[in-house]
Amino acid sequence: MTKTYEGGDPLAEVVRSGFVEGAHRGSVVVLDAAGAVLASAGDVTSPIFPRSASKPMQAIGMLRAGLPLTDPADVALVAASHAGEDFHLARVGALLDRAGLDASALHCPPDLPVGAAAREGVLRAGGGPTRVQMNCSGKHSGMLLTCEAAGWPLEGYWRPEHPLQQRLRAAIEEFTGEQAAAVGVDGCGAPVLAVSLTGLAGAFLRLVDAEPGSVPRTVADAMRAYPEIVGGTQADDTRLMRGVPGLLAKVGAEGVIAVAVPGVGAVALKIDDGADRARMPVLVSALRRLGVDAPVLTEYAEVPLFGGGVPVGAVRPLW
């Protein structure tokens, strides 16, 4: 029987006008440079769905299966949850063109961009949801190109039993050091595998510590070289990778984020109610336990709350 995630501890509080009006619970694990648990809170050993934080390992699986990418920016796109900005959409279109495909081949659902500026631009222009705008379209394009390169059918490429998905599962299990406890359907329609936060943090540490030139290191280096492609101009993981030298980061839905700094350690966390506003203050407190600091972390240490258009409080870490 699959072990059930037991839920977390209070990790952040919501303070308005000096009054604590709420809290966010969650789980967080901090690994040292050797991969040992330095600190934790909540349930970090039961399986959770990492959601898009699994994408770096999925990108490794695609490259190992023959995904023919030589441009690191394209590798970053395959591991991205992009904001739907023009440069994202152009690069997705170019990948599909290379394979002689169009957006109809993508299984991810039509959507508006997740980036606020890009979404507002589409709506102002009278546009609507498209498959290319969906934030996982880079990953799905990579999946299609991998199938073509490996000689696998494009039909059903998203199904767990497809040879492609079996390869991606193997990569996730290898790098987390765990067997997937469950297989679900992610928001984009592709499989999502349940692993622990400890396994997820360990996977990111293995990526940044991999041998230069290896496939895992190729993915980590591409993401760090092109952080705007991984997220977007103002995405949290993008800003972290721009602001902390050597740091690899990837957010996931439902309040998940995983980061690693070579020679320092790694962090993975989940906010139980999925609130993005609590994710970054808790991450900052975790990174500071590793001795990591930078101006961007100071900016994220608390998330301001507004009343009448002016700051009146903040979401701040308890842990």
C-alpha positions as CSV (number, residue, x, y, z in Angstrom):
1,M,0.0,0.0,0.0
2,T,1.4,3.4,-1.0
3,K,2.5,5.5,2.0
4,T,0.4,8.7,2.2
5,Y,1.8,12.2,2.5
6,E,1.0,13.2,6.1
7,G,1.1,16.9,5.6
8,G,3.4,19.5,7.0
9,D,4.2,21.9,9.8
10,P,3.4,25.6,10.0
11,L,6.1,27.2,7.8
12,A,4.9,30.7,7.1
13,E,2.5,33.2,8.8
14,V,0.3,35.9,7.3
15,V,0.6,39.1,9.2
16,R,-1.7,42.0,8.4
17,S,-1.5,45.3,10.3
18,G,0.4,43.5,13.0
19,F,-2.3,40.8,13.4
20,V,-1.6,37.2,12.4
21,E,-4.5,36.3,10.2
22,G,-3.4,33.0,8.9
23,A,-0.6,30.5,8.3
24,H,0.7,28.1,5.6
25,R,1.7,24.6,6.5
26,G,4.1,22.5,4.4
27,S,7.2,20.3,4.4
28,V,10.8,21.2,3.6
29,V,14.1,19.4,3.5
30,V,17.6,20.8,3.4
31,L,20.5,18.6,2.3
32,D,24.2,19.3,2.8
33,A,26.8,19.1,0.0
34,A,27.2,15.3,0.7
35,G,23.4,14.7,0.4
36,A,22.8,14.2,4.1
37,V,19.7,15.8,5.7
38,L,20.8,19.0,7.5
39,A,17.4,20.1,8.5
40,S,13.7,19.3,7.8
41,A,10.2,20.1,8.8
42,G,7.0,18.2,8.1
43,D,6.8,15.0,6.1
44,V,9.8,14.8,3.8
45,T,9.9,11.0,3.3
46,S,6.4,10.3,2.0
47,P,5.6,10.6,-1.8
48,I,4.3,13.9,-3.2
49,F,3.8,14.9,-6.9
50,P,6.7,17.3,-7.7
51,R,4.8,18.4,-10.7
52,S,7.0,20.5,-13.0
53,A,10.0,20.2,-10.7
54,S,10.4,16.8,-12.3
55,K,11.2,18.4,-15.7
56,P,15.0,18.4,-15.5
57,M,15.0,14.7,-15.0
58,Q,12.5,14.2,-17.8
59,A,14.8,16.3,-20.0
60,I,17.7,13.9,-19.1
61,G,15.5,10.9,-20.1
62,M,14.7,12.5,-23.5
63,L,18.4,13.4,-24.3
64,R,19.5,9.8,-23.4
65,A,16.8,8.5,-25.7
66,G,18.1,10.4,-28.6
67,L,16.5,13.9,-28.5
68,P,18.6,15.7,-31.1
69,L,19.2,19.1,-29.5
70,T,22.6,20.9,-29.7
71,D,21.5,24.4,-28.7
72,P,21.5,24.7,-24.8
73,A,18.6,27.2,-25.1
74,D,16.5,24.4,-26.6
75,V,17.5,22.0,-23.8
76,A,16.4,24.7,-21.3
77,L,13.0,25.0,-23.1
78,V,12.4,21.2,-22.8
79,A,12.9,21.6,-19.0
80,A,10.8,24.8,-18.8
81,S,7.5,25.9,-17.5
82,H,7.6,29.0,-19.7
83,A,5.6,32.2,-19.2
84,G,4.4,32.3,-22.8
85,E,6.4,35.3,-23.8
86,D,7.2,35.9,-27.5
87,F,10.6,34.4,-27.3
88,H,9.2,31.2,-25.7
89,L,6.5,30.8,-28.3
90,A,9.0,31.4,-31.2
91,R,11.3,28.7,-29.9
92,V,8.5,26.1,-29.4
93,G,7.4,26.8,-32.9
94,A,10.9,26.3,-34.3
95,L,11.2,22.9,-32.5
96,L,7.9,21.8,-34.0
97,D,8.9,23.0,-37.5
98,R,12.2,21.1,-37.2
99,A,10.1,17.9,-36.8
100,G,7.7,18.8,-39.6
101,L,4.9,19.1,-37.0
102,D,2.5,21.8,-35.9
103,A,0.7,22.5,-32.7
104,S,-2.0,20.0,-33.4
105,A,0.6,17.2,-32.5
106,L,0.9,18.5,-29.0
107,H,-1.2,16.7,-26.3
108,C,-0.9,19.6,-23.8
109,P,-4.3,21.5,-23.6
110,P,-4.9,24.9,-25.1
111,D,-4.2,27.6,-22.5
112,L,-3.4,31.2,-22.0
113,P,0.2,32.1,-21.0
114,V,0.9,31.8,-17.3
115,G,2.9,35.0,-17.4
116,A,0.7,37.9,-16.5
117,A,2.1,40.3,-19.0
118,A,2.0,37.8,-21.8
119,R,-1.5,36.7,-20.9
120,E,-2.8,40.3,-20.9
121,G,-1.1,40.9,-24.2
122,V,-2.9,37.9,-25.8
123,L,-6.3,39.1,-24.4
124,R,-5.8,42.7,-25.5
125,A,-5.1,41.4,-29.0
126,G,-8.3,39.4,-29.1
127,G,-6.5,36.1,-28.8
128,G,-7.4,33.1,-26.8
129,P,-5.9,29.8,-25.5
130,T,-3.6,27.8,-27.7
131,R,-1.5,24.6,-27.2
132,V,1.8,26.4,-27.9
133,Q,1.0,29.0,-25.2
134,M,0.5,26.3,-22.6
135,N,3.5,26.5,-20.2
136,C,4.5,22.8,-20.8
137,S,4.6,23.1,-24.6
138,G,8.4,23.0,-24.6
139,K,8.4,19.7,-22.8
140,H,5.8,18.2,-25.1
141,S,7.7,19.4,-28.2
142,G,10.8,17.7,-26.8
143,M,8.8,14.5,-26.3
144,L,7.6,14.5,-29.9
145,L,11.1,15.1,-31.2
146,T,12.4,12.3,-29.0
147,C,9.8,9.9,-30.4
148,E,10.8,10.7,-33.9
149,A,14.5,10.3,-33.2
150,A,13.9,6.9,-31.4
151,G,11.5,5.6,-34.0
152,W,8.6,5.5,-31.5
153,P,5.0,6.3,-32.4
154,L,3.8,9.8,-31.8
155,E,0.4,8.5,-31.1
156,G,-0.2,8.2,-27.3
157,Y,3.3,9.6,-26.5
158,W,1.9,10.9,-23.2
159,R,0.6,7.5,-22.0
160,P,2.5,5.9,-19.1
161,E,3.0,2.7,-21.0
162,H,4.6,4.4,-24.0
163,P,8.3,3.7,-24.5
164,L,9.1,7.4,-24.1
165,Q,7.4,7.7,-20.7
166,Q,9.0,4.5,-19.5
167,R,12.4,6.1,-20.3
168,L,11.4,9.3,-18.5
169,R,10.2,7.3,-15.5
170,A,13.6,5.5,-15.4
171,A,15.4,8.8,-15.3
172,I,13.3,10.2,-12.4
173,E,13.7,7.0,-10.4
174,E,17.5,6.9,-11.0
175,F,18.1,10.5,-9.9
176,T,15.7,10.5,-6.9
177,G,16.9,7.1,-5.8
178,E,13.3,6.0,-5.3
179,Q,10.7,3.9,-7.1
180,A,7.7,6.0,-8.1
181,A,5.0,5.5,-5.5
182,A,2.2,6.5,-7.8
183,V,1.6,7.7,-11.4
184,G,-0.8,10.6,-11.9
185,V,-1.8,12.9,-14.8
186,D,-0.1,16.3,-14.6
187,G,-1.9,19.5,-15.7
188,C,-0.4,19.2,-19.2
189,G,-1.7,15.6,-19.6
190,A,1.7,13.9,-19.3
191,P,2.4,11.5,-16.4
192,V,3.6,12.8,-13.1
193,L,5.4,10.5,-10.6
194,A,5.2,10.6,-6.9
195,V,8.5,10.7,-5.0
196,S,9.6,12.2,-1.7
197,L,10.9,15.7,-1.1
198,T,14.2,14.1,0.1
199,G,14.5,12.2,-3.2
200,L,13.7,15.4,-5.2
201,A,16.3,17.4,-3.4
202,G,18.8,14.6,-3.9
203,A,18.1,14.6,-7.6
204,F,18.8,18.3,-8.0
205,L,22.1,17.9,-6.1
206,R,23.1,15.0,-8.4
207,L,22.4,17.2,-11.4
208,V,24.6,20.1,-10.3
209,D,27.4,17.7,-9.2
210,A,27.4,15.7,-12.4
211,E,30.5,15.4,-14.5
212,P,30.9,18.3,-17.0
213,G,29.8,17.2,-20.4
214,S,27.5,14.4,-19.1
215,V,23.8,14.5,-20.0
216,P,22.7,15.5,-16.4
217,R,25.2,18.3,-16.3
218,T,24.2,19.4,-19.8
219,V,20.6,19.9,-18.6
220,A,21.7,21.7,-15.4
221,D,24.1,24.0,-17.3
222,A,21.5,24.8,-20.0
223,M,18.9,25.8,-17.4
224,R,21.4,28.0,-15.6
225,A,22.6,29.6,-18.8
226,Y,19.1,30.4,-20.0
227,P,17.0,31.0,-16.9
228,E,14.6,33.3,-18.8
229,I,13.6,30.3,-21.0
230,V,13.1,28.0,-18.0
231,G,10.5,30.4,-16.4
232,G,10.1,33.8,-17.8
233,T,11.4,37.3,-17.4
234,Q,10.0,37.6,-13.9
235,A,9.6,34.0,-12.9
236,D,10.7,33.0,-9.4
237,D,13.1,30.2,-10.6
238,T,14.5,32.5,-13.3
239,R,15.3,35.3,-10.8
240,L,16.9,32.8,-8.4
241,M,19.2,31.4,-11.1
242,R,20.1,34.9,-12.2
243,G,20.8,36.1,-8.7
244,V,22.6,33.2,-7.0
245,P,25.7,32.0,-8.9
246,G,25.6,28.3,-9.7
247,L,22.1,27.8,-8.3
248,L,19.7,25.4,-10.2
249,A,16.0,25.9,-9.5
250,K,12.7,24.6,-10.8
251,V,9.2,25.4,-9.5
252,G,6.3,23.0,-9.6
253,A,2.6,23.5,-9.1
254,E,0.9,23.2,-5.7
255,G,3.6,25.1,-3.9
256,V,6.6,23.0,-4.9
257,I,10.2,24.2,-5.6
258,A,13.6,22.4,-5.7
259,V,17.0,24.1,-5.8
260,A,20.6,23.0,-5.6
261,V,23.9,24.8,-5.3
262,P,27.1,22.8,-6.2
263,G,29.4,22.2,-3.3
264,V,26.8,23.6,-0.9
265,G,23.6,21.6,-0.8
266,A,20.0,21.4,-1.9
267,V,16.4,22.2,-0.8
268,A,13.0,20.8,-1.8
269,L,9.7,22.0,-0.3
270,K,6.0,21.8,-0.7
271,I,3.4,24.2,0.7
272,D,0.4,22.1,1.5
273,D,-2.3,24.5,0.3
274,G,-0.4,25.2,-2.9
275,A,0.1,28.9,-2.1
276,D,2.9,30.4,-4.2
277,R,3.1,33.4,-1.8
278,A,4.5,31.2,1.0
279,R,6.9,29.2,-1.2
280,M,9.7,31.8,-1.6
281,P,10.0,33.0,2.0
282,V,10.3,29.5,3.2
283,L,12.9,28.7,0.6
284,V,14.9,31.7,1.6
285,S,15.0,30.6,5.2
286,A,16.1,27.1,4.0
287,L,18.9,28.4,1.8
288,R,20.2,30.6,4.6
289,R,20.6,27.4,6.7
290,L,23.1,26.4,4.0
291,G,24.9,29.8,4.2
292,V,23.5,30.9,0.9
293,D,22.7,34.6,0.6
294,A,22.3,37.2,-2.1
295,P,20.3,40.4,-2.8
296,V,17.5,38.4,-4.6
297,L,17.0,36.3,-1.5
298,T,16.5,39.4,0.6
299,E,13.8,40.5,-1.9
300,Y,12.0,37.2,-1.4
301,A,12.5,36.9,2.4
302,E,9.0,38.3,2.9
303,V,6.1,38.8,0.5
304,P,4.2,42.1,1.1
305,L,0.5,42.3,1.8
306,F,-1.4,45.4,0.7
307,G,-4.3,47.3,2.0
308,G,-5.7,50.3,0.2
309,G,-2.8,50.1,-2.3
310,V,-0.1,50.4,0.4
311,P,2.0,47.7,2.2
312,V,0.3,46.7,5.5
313,G,1.9,43.4,6.3
314,A,3.7,40.4,4.9
315,V,3.9,36.6,4.5
316,R,7.0,35.7,6.4
317,P,8.7,32.4,7.3
318,L,8.1,30.7,10.7
319,W,10.7,28.0,10.1
